[in-house]
Amino acid sequence: MANTSKFTIICPCYETTLTIDVQTGALLSHEEKAKPVASFDEMVKGLDKQKQVREQIFDQELSSMKDRDRILEEKFQEAMKRAEKDKDKPYRNPLDLD
């Protein structure tokens, strides 16, 4: 007869083997799937690709920071125009409407 005090589950996503106690539901052990070891050349290519991705992200953020001052100034000027247009209206706190 099989051991019914614990059961084994294989995760469909990560293919990890989990051993669980039946009575408590506690995880007794787990074994991760053996990962194939990549060659040194593949690892170097992976690092080069990661470096390129990091440089692209950095360049995107740098270019967005250059435009940031201009965009913030435009938003401020628009807000000043609206405030000037609505200066005769009294301010109403939205929390006071309850």
Secondary structure, DSSP 8 states (H G I E B T S, - for coil): ----SEEEEE-TTT--EEEEETTT--EEEEE--------HHHHHHHHHHHHHHHHHHHHHHHHHHHHHHHHHHHHHHHHHHHHHHTTTS----GGGG-
